[in-house]
Each structure stands twice: as structure tokens, then as C-alpha cells.
């Protein structure tokens, strides 16, 4: 299977690797790179230099074993060989930009699509996690080309807010389906069962904890989820609750909520890496938030921007 790499991704990966080694006092790779790159300025014209630099960077990328690592993970998915027209690894611009998709093949007449995976260049500094991430994304792709899964690229909600909520739920259900199968198959992936439960739990705050545990255990063991079933669950909370019907429900000790980096703020619905999870000490702030969001609890947390906005509003009310 042919796998291509974005030159911009390769370039940043190489220079990050050089910098990391330099910070550890190892300049051998840097010296080797300059021994090849510096003569380019003397021997090639301005127009020719970018191509020559890309050749050097590609050779270093291969020498460091990064291309082999990616190809080995692709090799775990032999079922994709006849269903896709290769893959391309592209530089992601942010953590939110990372992910995978199917795009048109290299030739306009090619019926098969190819895999596009966007990765942050720094992922290559942690090879163990890199393998887990690419494997996780390729499992998504395997589902997308599996007729029994029935994937369709479609609008999920009627308006932007609804679309955001449903898409967040859909993504969580699908990630549960992906990682549970990988773990049962003895393969490492990006999240374990506990982490996926925390994501699921954060989406359904009003369902009793013991019921959520029972529902999640069913989802974790399900080998036959489909696009339509995931979408049905994402759109209708009652369908999620129905999973627990007839199941033995154990009492679960309530634990402090874990606010996951990159998950949605319950107030503005935007993803955040900057949580404020202890606003309860300012009772007037909590009261102001609950006035707008009656079902919100202080343990649900909120992003820094929302908390700051409510602080400003509360201050204005004090002096008005």
C-alpha cells in the first residue's frame, strides 16, 4: 500500500527531532544534516533548493524510522488493501484538527478513496503514542469502509448547536466502539476503559451513576454497533437509558468528576483545555450561572472564558 507524507509534516518532524537531541547535548544528527543541507546553497539555484531540501528531509525521516513505523501500523489492517487507494499523512494545525477521513483517490477516475490522517508533528516525539493514535484512526477508517457498519457522511443536527451536541456524542460512542475492540484484541490504543467511561459520563450528567455504569458496560462489550445505531443513541437520550432496562444495576460510589482536556464546556459548548473546576467558593458566581443554566452543578466545571465572563457580569451588577 502506498503511503505518502506531507512535506510540511516531514520538515517540522525533522527539525523538532534535531532540537530535542540538541537539548540533550547530542549534535551528531544536526551536524550530519548541515553537512548535506549547507552545500545546497552553493550548488543549486534559488528555485531548485526547496526540492533538494525536501529530498534531504525525506531521507532523514526514513533514517529515523518514522515512515517504517507508519507503514507497520497500516500493515495491521490488511483488510484495507482492496478497499482504499493508499494513504497520506498530513500536518495537523491544532489538536482539534487531528483525525482521519476518506478522500478522493490520486486519480479522478479512481473509484476507491484513500486515507487521510492529520497528525501534530510532536506526535513523532512519542513513538509509543504515535502508534496507538494511528491504529485508533485506522480502526475508524476500517469501520467507514465496512458495509455492515453503514457509515454515511451526513449532517447530524438541524442547527449548529444541535449539530455540535450530537457530533460530540457520536464521536464518543464511536471511540468507545473502536477502543473496546482494540483492547479486546490485545492491541494498544489511545484510551483505556476508564478514560472512555469518563467521557461518556460527562455527556449524561443527569443519568444516575449506577445506571450509566450499566449502560457503558453494555456499550463496551458491543461488537456490532453501526452508524445508524450510534446516531440513534446520539440523538435520543431515552434510547441510551433504555439500554439499562432489565440489567442488574449496582450502587456506585460517587466520585469527583474528571474534567477532560479538549472536552466541551457545559455552558458555551466549545471544547476547552482550560477548565475552572472549583467555582463553588464564589456563591454569587454559581447563582449567576445557575440562573442561565438551571441544571448546571459546580462540579460540572466551566471553561476559563465563561467563568471570566460571569465574573465581569457579576462585578457590573455590583456597581450598577
Buried (B, 14 or more C-beta within 10 A) or exposed (E): BEBEBBBEBBBBBBBBBBEEBEEEEEEEBBEEBEEBBEEBEEEBEEEEBEEBBBEBBBEBBEEBEBBEBBEEBBEBBEEBEEBBBBBBBBBBEEEEEBBBBBEEBEEEEEEBBBBBBBBBBBBBBEEEBBBBBBBBBBBBBBBBBBEEBBBEEEEBBEEEEEEBBBBBBBBBBBBBBBBBBBBEEEBBBBBEBEBBBBBBBBBBBEBBBBBBBBBBBEBBEBEEBBBEBBBEBBBEBEEBBEBBEEEEBEEEEEEEBBBBEEBBBBBEEEBBEEBBBEBEEBEEBBEBBEEEBEEBBBBBBBBEBBBEBBBEBBEEEEEE
